Amino acid sequence: MIVSIVFRDGVENRCLRNWINAQCNTFKKYTQDITRVQVVISRVSHHKKSSSSIQCHISIHAAGRKYIDIYEKHSSEGIAFNRAYDRSCSELSRKYSRRSFDRRGLENVTTQLETYLN
């Protein structure tokens, strides 16, 4: 699994980079199919307001699956990442849960049940 962390617009933070890397490596517990995790932290300015907020974008790519894109904004880069990380974990657990069947697997179970009952 490749973890790519990009800071844009002068938001660089060495401690946050290490924290993001450690947290992204915990995605392996959901599935081993993850090939790449990309995290982008950037400053987003508002046109009407003079203040700006930090946006965190987490993109998770897995072999043979649709990728997951999560965006989160906050005034602090740490909180923006933590919120995006929490949403990513819930999305991974929802998509890669062991209880979920693919359509073909569900049809096989149904067929086996029908032959058993007949």
C-alpha beads as a LAMMPS data file, in Angstrom:
LAMMPS data file: protein, C-alpha beads

118 atoms
117 bonds

1 atom types
1 bond types

-500.0 500.0 xlo xhi
-500.0 500.0 ylo yhi
-500.0 500.0 zlo zhi

Masses

1 110.0

Atoms # bond

1 1 1 0.000 0.000 0.000
2 1 1 1.355 3.385 -1.038
3 1 1 0.556 6.363 1.192
4 1 1 0.947 9.779 -0.432
5 1 1 0.621 12.909 1.710
6 1 1 0.578 16.332 0.053
7 1 1 0.433 19.710 1.800
8 1 1 -0.489 22.676 -0.391
9 1 1 -0.497 26.437 0.146
10 1 1 2.065 26.472 2.958
11 1 1 0.176 24.244 5.395
12 1 1 3.179 21.912 5.956
13 1 1 3.328 20.295 9.395
14 1 1 5.886 17.530 10.137
15 1 1 4.046 16.140 13.193
16 1 1 0.780 16.017 11.296
17 1 1 2.506 14.225 8.395
18 1 1 3.724 11.475 10.756
19 1 1 0.261 11.197 12.361
20 1 1 -1.458 10.941 8.957
21 1 1 0.978 8.245 7.820
22 1 1 0.373 6.183 10.972
23 1 1 -3.403 6.534 10.715
24 1 1 -3.524 5.669 7.004
25 1 1 -1.647 2.439 7.659
26 1 1 -4.542 1.341 9.889
27 1 1 -6.771 1.119 6.792
28 1 1 -5.225 -2.331 6.208
29 1 1 -7.444 -3.787 8.919
30 1 1 -10.506 -3.260 6.699
31 1 1 -9.125 -4.932 3.575
32 1 1 -5.792 -5.964 2.107
33 1 1 -6.941 -4.864 -1.382
34 1 1 -6.047 -1.203 -0.805
35 1 1 -3.301 -0.209 -3.227
36 1 1 -3.007 3.529 -2.610
37 1 1 -4.110 6.145 -0.100
38 1 1 -3.688 9.787 -1.033
39 1 1 -4.189 12.617 1.458
40 1 1 -4.191 16.253 0.328
41 1 1 -4.334 19.083 2.864
42 1 1 -4.869 22.530 1.361
43 1 1 -6.093 25.989 2.264
44 1 1 -9.479 26.987 0.845
45 1 1 -10.317 30.674 0.756
46 1 1 -13.805 32.105 0.780
47 1 1 -14.499 34.953 -1.589
48 1 1 -16.881 36.879 0.627
49 1 1 -15.053 36.227 3.881
50 1 1 -11.452 37.099 4.515
51 1 1 -10.872 33.947 6.602
52 1 1 -9.860 30.665 5.077
53 1 1 -10.352 27.090 6.128
54 1 1 -8.355 23.924 5.653
55 1 1 -9.658 21.183 3.377
56 1 1 -8.617 17.560 3.741
57 1 1 -9.166 15.171 0.837
58 1 1 -8.635 11.438 1.383
59 1 1 -8.708 9.198 -1.682
60 1 1 -8.556 5.413 -1.172
61 1 1 -7.918 3.132 -4.140
62 1 1 -8.430 -0.632 -3.971
63 1 1 -7.813 -3.253 -6.622
64 1 1 -10.966 -4.028 -8.583
65 1 1 -13.165 -1.649 -6.568
66 1 1 -14.459 1.887 -6.959
67 1 1 -12.293 4.350 -5.111
68 1 1 -13.461 6.296 -2.085
69 1 1 -13.188 10.110 -1.988
70 1 1 -13.782 11.980 1.262
71 1 1 -13.641 15.780 1.642
72 1 1 -13.743 17.610 4.960
73 1 1 -13.235 21.296 5.864
74 1 1 -12.338 22.922 9.175
75 1 1 -10.233 25.805 10.470
76 1 1 -7.653 23.357 11.874
77 1 1 -5.787 20.895 9.662
78 1 1 -5.675 18.273 12.430
79 1 1 -9.418 18.358 13.010
80 1 1 -10.115 18.360 9.252
81 1 1 -7.994 15.225 8.865
82 1 1 -9.532 13.488 11.891
83 1 1 -13.057 14.101 10.592
84 1 1 -12.114 12.867 7.117
85 1 1 -10.366 9.843 8.662
86 1 1 -13.463 8.946 10.721
87 1 1 -15.675 9.203 7.645
88 1 1 -13.188 7.082 5.670
89 1 1 -13.215 4.379 8.343
90 1 1 -17.000 4.233 8.387
91 1 1 -17.094 4.122 4.583
92 1 1 -14.517 1.318 4.506
93 1 1 -16.347 -0.688 7.144
94 1 1 -19.595 -0.248 5.224
95 1 1 -18.137 -1.216 1.836
96 1 1 -15.740 -3.942 2.947
97 1 1 -17.687 -5.552 5.746
98 1 1 -17.461 -9.329 5.790
99 1 1 -21.214 -9.628 6.181
100 1 1 -21.956 -7.996 2.845
101 1 1 -22.536 -10.422 -0.017
102 1 1 -21.914 -9.745 -3.624
103 1 1 -24.852 -10.505 -5.869
104 1 1 -23.386 -13.739 -7.201
105 1 1 -22.598 -15.008 -3.707
106 1 1 -26.136 -14.281 -2.573
107 1 1 -27.561 -16.149 -5.573
108 1 1 -25.358 -19.166 -4.754
109 1 1 -26.645 -19.219 -1.185
110 1 1 -30.218 -18.944 -2.439
111 1 1 -29.694 -21.799 -4.923
112 1 1 -28.141 -23.997 -2.264
113 1 1 -31.031 -23.290 0.071
114 1 1 -33.593 -24.153 -2.631
115 1 1 -31.897 -27.465 -3.441
116 1 1 -31.708 -28.303 0.233
117 1 1 -35.411 -27.594 0.774
118 1 1 -36.493 -29.610 -2.296

Bonds

1 1 1 2
2 1 2 3
3 1 3 4
4 1 4 5
5 1 5 6
6 1 6 7
7 1 7 8
8 1 8 9
9 1 9 10
10 1 10 11
11 1 11 12
12 1 12 13
13 1 13 14
14 1 14 15
15 1 15 16
16 1 16 17
17 1 17 18
18 1 18 19
19 1 19 20
20 1 20 21
21 1 21 22
22 1 22 23
23 1 23 24
24 1 24 25
25 1 25 26
26 1 26 27
27 1 27 28
28 1 28 29
29 1 29 30
30 1 30 31
31 1 31 32
32 1 32 33
33 1 33 34
34 1 34 35
35 1 35 36
36 1 36 37
37 1 37 38
38 1 38 39
39 1 39 40
40 1 40 41
41 1 41 42
42 1 42 43
43 1 43 44
44 1 44 45
45 1 45 46
46 1 46 47
47 1 47 48
48 1 48 49
49 1 49 50
50 1 50 51
51 1 51 52
52 1 52 53
53 1 53 54
54 1 54 55
55 1 55 56
56 1 56 57
57 1 57 58
58 1 58 59
59 1 59 60
60 1 60 61
61 1 61 62
62 1 62 63
63 1 63 64
64 1 64 65
65 1 65 66
66 1 66 67
67 1 67 68
68 1 68 69
69 1 69 70
70 1 70 71
71 1 71 72
72 1 72 73
73 1 73 74
74 1 74 75
75 1 75 76
76 1 76 77
77 1 77 78
78 1 78 79
79 1 79 80
80 1 80 81
81 1 81 82
82 1 82 83
83 1 83 84
84 1 84 85
85 1 85 86
86 1 86 87
87 1 87 88
88 1 88 89
89 1 89 90
90 1 90 91
91 1 91 92
92 1 92 93
93 1 93 94
94 1 94 95
95 1 95 96
96 1 96 97
97 1 97 98
98 1 98 99
99 1 99 100
100 1 100 101
101 1 101 102
102 1 102 103
103 1 103 104
104 1 104 105
105 1 105 106
106 1 106 107
107 1 107 108
108 1 108 109
109 1 109 110
110 1 110 111
111 1 111 112
112 1 112 113
113 1 113 114
114 1 114 115
115 1 115 116
116 1 116 117
117 1 117 118
